[in-house]
Amino acid sequence: MTTVETALGASKTMVLNMGPQHPSTHGVLRVALELDGETVVKAVPDLGYLHTGIEKSCESKTYSQAITLTDRMDYLNPLGNNLVYCLAVEKLLGLEVPKRAQYIRVMMVELQRISSHLVWLGTHAIDMGAMSVFLYCFREREEILKIFERFAGQRMMTSYIRIGGVALEPPAGWREMVRRFLTMMPNRVDDYETLLTENRIWLSRLQNVGKIKLEDAIAYSMSGPTLRAAGLAHDNRKVFPYSSYEEFDFNIPTRTDSDCYGRYMVRVAEIRESLKIVEQAMAKITDQGPIRTEAPGIVPPEREKMKTEMEALIYHFKIFTEGFSPPPGDAYVAIESPRGELGCYIASDGSPKPLRCHFRAPSFVNLQALPRIIEGQLLADVVACIGTIDIVLGDVDR
């Protein structure tokens, strides 16, 4: 008898393995279910099928090299992963990022938030049998990926946010490209709601399914849309502002349903709020100004300087071959990812490589509440519950 089966116990009930397969469990998640007929009596999530060892790998890289690894944890939020890691390293170093770079960061991570929510909505809709919404959401996501490709040369694993600022100047024509997306997107969100929000099948699959009380959600340390759908307006962008978020005007959508439908409504509302933030960021980003802080030996010099100044060339060579050495100490920073509170802890021993690198992954923390959410539900509702938590297994098994 396996450890999971022992935890479930042996009785007249039936133990059913759900997963690990990607479509219904949103990644290689195995959930061992104890069923009484079609009712879930007990559930045990079984993790580790995707474990990548990214945190330990970061400790074998220089601080700059580790950025490319952060992209690959929550692969639907690579820019957010870049941001929290760079903020932690910058806190360790005491670096101040130029305002222009901060606004560019905000714009990019909010586009990433919209992209992530579109993937969630499309895949959750197809879980529930709504094929058209899946196609529409990925159509809009494609426009965001085109913007990322124009900015960074990559559609997904961009590594665009760097220690001290961002990698590259915004490309020519970027304002028109982002403006077209902002003009198009609100009507597309209206279309999603027309198809789903009052759809009788959608309502029957989501309403009063997967409920969790606010006090239980807090006790499980849940965060993000799952917590806000339970009624608590907690958002790190408001509570602990970073990257100049205190200068932006936006609302924190909440619901009190605390069921799968409430989590759906919160995420749709967040897409609309992120569109407002992107528009404000566009207005704040000037055409001139630094995109990286001046920190010789830590932040690479501009490429033009590298071609004309020997000192800049030496700094560039040493940064990329040897890295830089922060003073001994540690730092923790938390941001609001599309899935909730994403934190990064960095400890330095004074060498060019982190002594310790650890991420507080919202998917991992939110997933521990899954048994509480699905116990007492029907087997057919388990897919809806897993989907509305919005887990990414790369974030869980990092």
Secondary structure, 3 states (H helix, E strand, C coil): CCHHHHHHCCCCCEEEEECCCHHHHCCCCEEEEEEECCEEEEEEEECCCCCCCHHHHHCCCCCCCCHHHHCCCCCCCHHHHHHHHHHHHHHHHCCCCCHHHHHHHHHHHHHHHHHHHHHHHHHHHHHCCCHHHHHHHHHHHHHHHHHHHHHHCCCCCCCCEECCEECCCCCCCHHHHHHHHHHHHHHHHHHHHHHHCCCHHHHHHHCCCCCCCHHHHHHCCCCCHHHHCCCCCCCHHHHCCCCCHHHCCCCCCCCCCCCHHHHHHHHHHHHHHHHHHHHHHHHHCCCCCCCECCCCCCCCCCHHHHHHCHHHHHHHHHHHHCCCCCCCEEEEEEEEECCEEEEEEEEECCCCCCCEEEEECHHHHHHCCHHHHHCCCEHHHHHHHHHHHCCCHHHHCC
